[in-house]
Each structure stands twice: as C-alpha cells, then as structure tokens.
Amino acid sequence: MTDFIIKILILAFSIYLVGKITKLFYVEDFYVALITAFVLAIVNAIIRPILHIFFFPIHLLTLGLFIFFVNGLCLIIVSKIVPKFKIKGCFTAAIAAILISLVNMFLESIIP
C-alpha cells in the first residue's frame, strides 16, 4: 500500500513539474496534480488495456509508436474528469505523456 502511495506522489510531482515547466497543459496546483495522478492510475488500470486491444492493428502498422497517442488519449480522458486539469489537444497530450513518463522514470530511479 505504501508503494502505491509513493508511486502516486511521484506521478503527481511529475505531472505538476511538467505542467509548470512546459505549459503543455494546465494544472492549477499540487493538490489538483495529486487528484490527476490518482485518476490517471485508475484510467491506466481500467481503460488503457481496452484501448490497447481496440488499437492493436494500428500498433502493428506503426511498430508500436501509436502507444504514445494511447497514453495521450488517457490524459485527455483524465482532463475530462478532473475539472482543474486542462490539456489542449491529442498531439499535445501525446508529447505531455512522453515527458511525464520520462520525468516519472527519472524520479522513480532516484527515490528508493
């Protein structure tokens, strides 16, 4: 349980940091980033596998590069649920998903 909480906190900090530095999306404060991270974890657990199955032929055609747009689509779904988290479009969401993933990987490698 504590691992899950730590991962959510790291993801929330990643969302907050990328949102404030790059301006790819709007996140009001860290509390909103924390809610966004929790909702994103739920979306990734429930909806993302369905999207992987649905878009499997496109994954094959693009040799797996379409996964970035699936991650961006998950961010768009989260932006529709969380009121103070706004993202501009699909391409922006894909870039934001890549940056959030990179920052999240870096922070998880630093924090034991």
C-alpha positions, 0 to 999 in steps of 0.5 A, a space after each residue: 500500500 505504501 508503494 502505491 502511495 509513493 508511486 502516486 506522489 511521484 506521478 503527481 510531482 511529475 505531472 505538476 513539474 511538467 505542467 509548470 515547466 512546459 505549459 503543455 497543459 494546465 494544472 492549477 496546483 499540487 493538490 489538483 496534480 495529486 487528484 490527476 495522478 490518482 485518476 490517471 492510475 485508475 484510467 491506466 488500470 481500467 481503460 488503457 488495456 481496452 484501448 490497447 486491444 481496440 488499437 492493436 492493428 494500428 500498433 502493428 502498422 506503426 511498430 508500436 509508436 501509436 502507444 504514445 497517442 494511447 497514453 495521450 488519449 488517457 490524459 485527455 480522458 483524465 482532463 475530462 474528469 478532473 475539472 482543474 486539469 486542462 490539456 489542449 489537444 491529442 498531439 499535445 497530450 501525446 508529447 505531455 505523456 512522453 515527458 511525464 513518463 520520462 520525468 516519472 522514470 527519472 524520479 522513480 530511479 532516484 527515490 528508493 
